[in-house]
Every structure is written in structure tokens, then in C-alpha cells.
Amino acid sequence: MIYDTLISAGQLQQALASATPPVVLDCSFDLTDGAAGQRAHDAAHIPGAFYVHLDRTLSGAKTGRNGRHPLPGQEDFVQAMAALGLDNDTQVVAYDNAGGMYAARLWWMLRWVGHAAVAVLDGGLAAWKAAGQPLQTGATAPRARGDFSLRPALVSCVDYDAVKANIDSRERLVVDARAPDRFRGENETLDAIGGHIPGARNRLFRDNLAADGRFKPAAQLRQEFDAITGARPASELINQCGSGVTACHNLLAMEVAGLRGAALYPGSWSEWSAQPGAPIATGAA
């Protein structure tokens, strides 16, 4: 069985005990402390998991105009995944300690390079602990290099020019995953300018989760997204956030809800707000 959206702690435990266990990747991170994720991983992680760093592996070089977490080159990312032991038929499970906000970025990126067999651990490390599953400390022994290769993308993305042109055409609706106050242009601490892309709607990524930290049921997610988007087809939606990370959480939730085909704007607000003359709106949508 291929897991391509979410996997429960129980399902992961069974998969790890199988003849072909998945490769588990820990994406834990802290935007205010770039070393915190590695420290947390070293202290306690799912047995056999490898650590993947948001800035070093899941992002490319910054120019000052391309956002805080620009995508790396596809081939660079493919080589990084091969070095972790991935083959083209490897089941991958991503998790973190932050409700899936970083694990979803890895989920989307693996689909971006054509890999379908990737899922996010529903509830993350907290769910694994709550299920009474074991933890490991220290480093995981490396795997032999895999034959992971670039294949046709399973997802789509758009650039700054396309999003800017869409302000006039209104062919697609932009969905912003940031907190409502940042969307309104208030309390901005990560980027130089506050506000949002004109015409965007706000869907805080954490609203995808129930009180227990797991994703809400598919039908509920579908109803909530339709209420925000006016039930527009996913192919007419562009997801963005601050730097192209938490927007992937919304994309994962949409996939769970059966809303497939929405695009990611990887540069997101951190790129948009760095462009001279970029239109900016404030207040509620």
C-alpha cells in the first residue's frame, strides 16, 4: 500500500515492522532558532529517522529578492534525497514537532520531483509519543546511496509575474496560509512589509488541525475550504504563505479533502514584499 497524504502512528509502526520499511525523515524546525530542530532530533526521534533541515536541504540560495525559503534546484534536491538512501520506489514518511508545517514542505517537494509515495505522519511526533511508540537518541546509521531520480512533477507552482498578472485577470484565487493578523498587515515580524496580495483570501494553516493535533476529517476540510474559496476548483487556486512553507500544509489538507491540482507560489509574501512596486493590500479580505 502506498501512502501519499497522511499516515497514522499505528500505520507507521506496522510499516516499520514490515519487510520493506519506509524511510522516515524528521523535518522539525524553529524559524527563530535554526539549530533547534537538529537538537530536538538528537534528543529524541522516531527510530531510524534521518534529520532534514529546512534551510539546508529544503531551501535554495537566497538573493534578497526570492524569499526566505526559495526552492532549491530540483536536481540538487534529488541528489540530497538519494544520499539519504531513497530509491524511486521508497515509501517516505515525513514528520515534525510543529503540527506538520515543515513536514508538509518535504511532502510537496518530493511530489515536485515526481515521487508519489510520500506521506506526513498525522499528529507528528506528539502522536507517535501518545501511541506509546519508542524513541531513539543520537544519530541514525546512514543507508547506502539510493537511485532516486527526477521524474515528471506531480504538483505545479507559479512565479511572481504570474501572481501579479492574476491580480487583474482574476483567473485564480490566492489562498494565504499566514495568521490573520499578518494577513491584515499587523504584527509583521518576519518580513519587512506587512499586508497581503490584493484579492487573496486567508486560511490559517493551523485551522487544518483538530484539537488533538491531527488533520480534520476530509469532509470537514472540504467544507471549510469551499467556504473560503467559493467552491472554486482546485486548479483555480494558488497557495502562498510567508515563505512557501506553511502553504504546503494547506495544499496537503486540500489533497486530503479531494481538492487536487492547486498551485504553490514558492516565493510567497517574503518574495512578493521584496519586489519594488509590488501591489500590497491591508486589512481583512
Helices and strands as residue ranges (DSSP letters): E 6-7, H 9-16, E 23-26, H 36-43, E 50-51, H 74-83, E 92-95, H 103-112, E 118-121, H 124-130, E 156-157, H 160-169, E 173-176, H 180-184, E 201-202, G 205-208, H 218-229, G 234-236, E 237-240, H 247-256, E 263-264, H 268-272
